[in-house]
Amino acid sequence: MNIICAPAGIVGRENPRQGVTDISAAGFRDMLLDMSLYCTPAKLEKGEKESLEGNQELAALLNHCSKNNICTHVAYAPYLMRHTKHNNTSMIMTQVSEMGIKTAAQSGCQYIVIRPLFAGIPDKDLWKANHEYYLRLADTAKENDMMILLENQCKNKNGHLLRGACSDAVSAAEWVDQLNREVGGERFGFCMDAGVCSICGQNMYDFIHALGDRLKTVILRDCDGSHESALLPFTCANQGRPQTDWLNLIRGLREIFFDGQLILNIKDTATSFPPVLRSGLLAMVKSVADYFEWQIEIERVLRKYPSRVLFGAGNMCRNYMKCYGETYPPLYTCDNNKGLWGEMFCGLEVKNPESLRDLDRDCAVIICNIYYKEIEAQLRQMNIKNPIEYFNDEHMPSFYFDRIKRDVWNGGQR
Amino acid sequence: MKIGVQTQNIIADTNPSEGFETLSRIGFSCADFSLNSYLKNTSIYESELNDFFTQPLSSLEQFFAPHKLGAEKAGIAVNQMHMPYPVYVPMGSSPLNEYLQKEVAPKSMEICHYFGCPYIVIHGFKLTHYLGTEQAEWEQTQQFIDSIAPMAKEMGITICIENLYDSVAGHLVEGPCCDVRKAVERIDRINEKYHAEVLGFCFDTGHANLVGIDYESFITALDYRLKVLHIHDNDGIDDLHQIPFTFTRTRENKSSTDWDGFLQGLRNIHFDKTLSFETAPVINAFPEQLKLDALSFIFKIGAYFSHSVQMGIGADIEGTSTE
């Protein structure tokens, strides 16, 4: 999986140096080439189409990226406002998107997100209009070896954002397949905007499941489910819990073994933070991105080892066994609690950690306890050379209705 | 087309005839009987059950006899009914869930039959958090439907599943039965299994609005499987059950709910059943002196809807019948 930072709210258009440096210092190695910052929706609305070709500000941005060893694998083409007053946008958007494809290719991008046409088009005609639109763009994409990614949209109903073009994932998958069939190759894919899914209250697990491997990029941004903002994930909270359904997003991406581009868009959070705090904020953004990567890849990690043992005989172990025990059966589990040694827990023998010394070298130790670092240090101190991985049960494919209280299962519920 | 409204906050157990007469006087010809008001969802979630449904069926029928008589005398048809919900509480005790499914649900079916009501609305189980997938959740709901479907077939009742929402820290997101493709397939499969129309759909405009569902395409896809409606409005954020056209989100002050899409959807499928409003909170929101006016206004919106579905959106409403 490739982690990408979106520059909106972080990188200044006229003076990109500081923003790019901050992104790099936070540990990001890839940045979204967001062309809407240079050819803005507001200007498009006024009919002022800014050229991307030969754009000095864009050139300066790319120059700073290069200096900071930051790639741009994904570009985002200019787009119209959701409440645009324009009706006939096919020609202008074709020109803008073709320009975007060429610029993206010159910048080393592999993918370009191009929103579907929507303005002035009745819902029943969306496919027809976009079918023609995307096929027109396919030639330019092919010449420049780029993949075009369609993206789920909401539509503006007098200020209320409803499900719009490509928000039905089953239909969107059909669009992608049909386009690819017609161009004779994988020229089209999909970009999922988790913020749009959240505004439309969609089940993100089902959304991802329907798209499967057509899904090439995912944009993570938080919002309150009503207003279209781009906040740092987990910050839009209520009653002590996040208001975006991250559980189903992670469930879905984990299940399809997502290995594409994961884009963090925190425009509104970044803009609202005082600039002097931005470097600290970006470090946090990177941590959040790493957390998502860890959560999404948990099953991929489990399946890469020929055998595994668990460390920990509590709820996390129980959840492992519920969701992964059958597909990735552990040899046994171990625990520092001497009282458990020799007992059976969820079908596993609980052993003394000393048993780990006898493992085959390629058998992984999967830590099922939140004291990851302490346990890893303990194992390394024991000179255990086996791979060590951290399991986590915060976003599981399914949950028990209850949690075991230690004193209960010590009493015999095993 | 008939126009109906929820009985909650209108029909009083002490004198049901009076409420039904009021509805009739205003112009309503149908009622959505709020059986769920006798065992409220808030109580169920708190495991604070009353003993209403522990009564034998004969006592329940005796209790509802004045309601039935009052409706009949006023010429109001109880065209749809809402079963108490939920019928499954995820963290609830086994006796609680057994009571809900094995006592409350069958008795609700019996009461529905007693009223001669053809449709009963149920809520699907909300279990995706625990079970992981909507499909696994549906399988639990289907087990419940299977438990009452034979009664439905025998009584000539169609059980209606409803599009629901769920909550993610107060943010309302799609819940059971929000995927129209799946709903259509499931309804057809179950009806085929029972060789009867035991399952249909209740489209709830408010719930759909909360999760941005496109009214027209959803209703059009449901087609004849759409049996009953829960018509109400909200701000797209909370489930407010208010009067249609109430909410706007911009300074232009145009409705932020897609009522044209709703009407077009009904028109597409030649919907000829009851336009039923689930607007009980409206009645409580207005002062006593204005409650009848509020009800009359709801009826007028129903008449406008009926006319629009039959004649086309924007057609002149002068001199048209609402029946």
Chai-1 contact restraints between the chains, C-beta under 6 A:
chainA,res_idxA,chainB,res_idxB,connection_type,confidence,min_distance_angstrom,max_distance_angstrom,comment,restraint_id
A,K157,B,S256,contact,1.0,0.0,6.0,A-B,restraint_1
A,K157,B,D258,contact,1.0,0.0,6.0,A-B,restraint_2
A,N158,B,R249,contact,1.0,0.0,6.0,A-B,restraint_3
A,N158,B,T250,contact,1.0,0.0,6.0,A-B,restraint_4
A,N158,B,K254,contact,1.0,0.0,6.0,A-B,restraint_5
A,N158,B,S256,contact,1.0,0.0,6.0,A-B,restraint_6
A,G159,B,R249,contact,1.0,0.0,6.0,A-B,restraint_7
A,G159,B,T250,contact,1.0,0.0,6.0,A-B,restraint_8
A,G159,B,S256,contact,1.0,0.0,6.0,A-B,restraint_9
A,H160,B,G236,contact,1.0,0.0,6.0,A-B,restraint_10
A,H160,B,R249,contact,1.0,0.0,6.0,A-B,restraint_11
A,H160,B,S256,contact,1.0,0.0,6.0,A-B,restraint_12
A,L162,B,G212,contact,1.0,0.0,6.0,A-B,restraint_13
A,R163,B,G212,contact,1.0,0.0,6.0,A-B,restraint_14
A,R163,B,D214,contact,1.0,0.0,6.0,A-B,restraint_15
A,C200,B,G212,contact,1.0,0.0,6.0,A-B,restraint_16
A,G201,B,V173,contact,1.0,0.0,6.0,A-B,restraint_17
A,G201,B,E174,contact,1.0,0.0,6.0,A-B,restraint_18
A,G201,B,V211,contact,1.0,0.0,6.0,A-B,restraint_19
A,N203,B,E174,contact,1.0,0.0,6.0,A-B,restraint_20
A,D206,B,E134,contact,1.0,0.0,6.0,A-B,restraint_21
A,G225,B,H171,contact,1.0,0.0,6.0,A-B,restraint_22
A,S226,B,I237,contact,1.0,0.0,6.0,A-B,restraint_23
A,N238,B,A169,contact,1.0,0.0,6.0,A-B,restraint_24
A,N238,B,G170,contact,1.0,0.0,6.0,A-B,restraint_25
A,Q239,B,A169,contact,1.0,0.0,6.0,A-B,restraint_26
A,Q239,B,G170,contact,1.0,0.0,6.0,A-B,restraint_27
A,R241,B,A169,contact,1.0,0.0,6.0,A-B,restraint_28
A,Q243,B,V168,contact,1.0,0.0,6.0,A-B,restraint_29
A,Q243,B,A169,contact,1.0,0.0,6.0,A-B,restraint_30
A,Q243,B,H171,contact,1.0,0.0,6.0,A-B,restraint_31
A,D245,B,V168,contact,1.0,0.0,6.0,A-B,restraint_32
A,D245,B,V173,contact,1.0,0.0,6.0,A-B,restraint_33
A,P397,B,G132,contact,1.0,0.0,6.0,A-B,restraint_34
A,S398,B,L131,contact,1.0,0.0,6.0,A-B,restraint_35
A,S398,B,G132,contact,1.0,0.0,6.0,A-B,restraint_36
A,F399,B,Y130,contact,1.0,0.0,6.0,A-B,restraint_37
A,F401,B,Y130,contact,1.0,0.0,6.0,A-B,restraint_38
